[in-house]
Amino acid sequence: MNARAERETHINNARAYEGKRAFEREAEAERARLEAEGYRSRTVAAAQGEAARFNQLVTQIQTEAESGRQDYAAVRHLAMRRMYLDTIGTIFAKVAAKVVLDSGRPVDLTILRESSK
């Protein structure tokens, strides 16, 4: 094989490799774009759901307050307390160790560190 033919072979191999890499880069970019679009859709849907639940809660509080059984502040307080307790229940369900402490006494929490090993 002469030098000119070998040079052409290397050039063709380089062009083929560049074409393959370009295709791979485009495929990776498309995958990243689709992943980002999916994340955006999930995030927007979750935010819309949260907003709808909040608006429903506000409407419920206003309706209950307008019924005259309790004033707005009392109804709002009860709703916020219910949300707080629901959130605490969700958090405690995920915690491995639960400890109830007497607030007036000092506590040694090293037992928790030892039991988690």
C-alpha positions as CSV (number, residue, x, y, z in Angstrom):
1,M,0.0,0.0,0.0
2,N,1.5,3.3,-0.9
3,A,1.6,6.4,1.4
4,R,-1.2,8.2,-0.5
5,A,-3.6,5.3,-0.1
6,E,-2.7,4.9,3.5
7,R,-3.3,8.6,4.1
8,E,-6.8,8.3,2.4
9,T,-7.6,5.3,4.6
10,H,-6.7,7.2,7.8
11,I,-8.7,10.2,6.6
12,N,-11.7,8.0,5.8
13,N,-11.4,6.2,9.2
14,A,-11.2,9.6,11.0
15,R,-14.3,10.9,9.2
16,A,-16.2,7.7,10.0
17,Y,-15.2,8.0,13.7
18,E,-16.3,11.7,13.7
19,G,-19.6,10.8,12.2
20,K,-20.2,8.1,14.7
21,R,-19.3,10.4,17.6
22,A,-21.5,13.2,16.2
23,F,-24.4,10.7,16.1
24,E,-23.7,9.6,19.7
25,R,-23.5,13.3,20.9
26,E,-26.9,14.1,19.2
27,A,-28.5,11.0,20.8
28,E,-27.1,11.9,24.2
29,A,-28.4,15.5,23.8
30,E,-31.8,14.3,22.8
31,R,-31.9,11.9,25.8
32,A,-31.0,14.7,28.1
33,R,-33.6,17.0,26.5
34,L,-36.3,14.4,26.9
35,E,-35.3,13.7,30.5
36,A,-35.4,17.4,31.3
37,E,-38.8,17.7,29.6
38,G,-40.1,14.8,31.7
39,Y,-38.8,16.3,34.9
40,R,-40.3,19.7,34.0
41,S,-43.7,18.0,33.3
42,R,-43.6,16.1,36.6
43,T,-42.6,19.2,38.6
44,V,-45.2,21.4,37.0
45,A,-47.9,18.8,37.6
46,A,-46.9,18.4,41.2
47,A,-46.9,22.2,41.7
48,Q,-50.3,22.5,40.1
49,G,-51.6,19.7,42.3
50,E,-50.3,21.4,45.4
51,A,-51.8,24.7,44.3
52,A,-55.2,23.0,43.7
53,R,-55.1,21.4,47.1
54,F,-54.2,24.7,48.8
55,N,-57.0,26.5,46.9
56,Q,-59.5,23.8,47.9
57,L,-58.3,24.2,51.6
58,V,-58.8,28.0,51.4
59,T,-62.3,27.6,49.9
60,Q,-63.2,25.0,52.6
61,I,-62.0,27.3,55.4
62,Q,-63.9,30.2,54.0
63,T,-67.1,28.1,53.6
64,E,-66.9,26.7,57.1
65,A,-66.2,30.2,58.5
66,E,-69.2,31.6,56.5
67,S,-71.5,28.9,57.9
68,G,-71.3,30.7,61.3
69,R,-70.4,27.7,63.5
70,Q,-66.9,29.1,64.1
71,D,-65.1,32.2,63.1
72,Y,-62.5,32.3,60.4
73,A,-59.5,32.3,62.8
74,A,-60.7,29.2,64.6
75,V,-61.5,27.3,61.4
76,R,-58.1,28.3,60.0
77,H,-56.3,27.2,63.2
78,L,-58.0,23.8,63.1
79,A,-57.1,23.3,59.4
80,M,-53.5,24.3,60.0
81,R,-53.3,22.0,63.1
82,R,-54.7,19.1,61.0
83,M,-52.1,19.8,58.3
84,Y,-49.4,19.9,60.9
85,L,-50.4,16.6,62.4
86,D,-50.7,14.9,59.0
87,T,-47.2,16.1,58.2
88,I,-45.8,15.0,61.5
89,G,-47.4,11.6,61.0
90,T,-45.8,11.3,57.5
91,I,-42.4,12.2,58.9
92,F,-42.6,9.9,61.9
93,A,-43.6,7.0,59.6
94,K,-40.3,7.3,57.9
95,V,-38.1,7.6,61.0
96,A,-36.5,4.4,62.2
97,A,-36.2,5.2,65.9
98,K,-38.7,7.3,67.8
99,V,-37.9,8.9,71.2
100,V,-40.3,10.8,73.4
101,L,-38.4,13.2,75.7
102,D,-39.4,15.0,78.9
103,S,-38.6,18.6,78.0
104,G,-37.5,19.4,81.6
105,R,-34.6,17.0,81.8
106,P,-31.2,16.6,80.2
107,V,-31.0,13.6,77.9
108,D,-28.0,11.5,76.7
109,L,-28.7,10.7,73.1
110,T,-25.6,8.5,72.5
111,I,-27.8,5.4,72.8
112,L,-29.4,6.4,69.5
113,R,-26.1,6.6,67.8
114,E,-25.1,3.1,69.2
115,S,-28.4,1.5,68.2
116,S,-28.2,2.7,64.6
117,K,-25.0,0.8,63.9
